[in-house]
Amino acid sequence: MPRLDQLRYVSADQWNRFYLPFAREYLDRAQLMRVTAFQAYQSYLSITEPFEVTHRAEPITSTLYRSMRR
C-alpha cells in the first residue's frame, strides 16, 4: 500500500478566518458541536514545538499495568 503524503499544516488563524466559516454550512449538528468544543483546546492543539521538560516524573509503567490488568 503506498504511503500517504503528509497533510499540509493549517494554522489556527487560517482555520478560524478561512476554513471554518466555509465548513460551518456543511457540518451537521454533531460535527459542529465537536468543532466548537475543540476550540477551547485550540491553542494547545496548534503548538508545533513541544514544551520543554521542567520536571521528570518517575516511570508509571507498573501503575499502568496494574490498572489495566483486571
Order of alpha helices (4+ residues) and beta strands (2+ residues): alpha-alpha-alpha-alpha
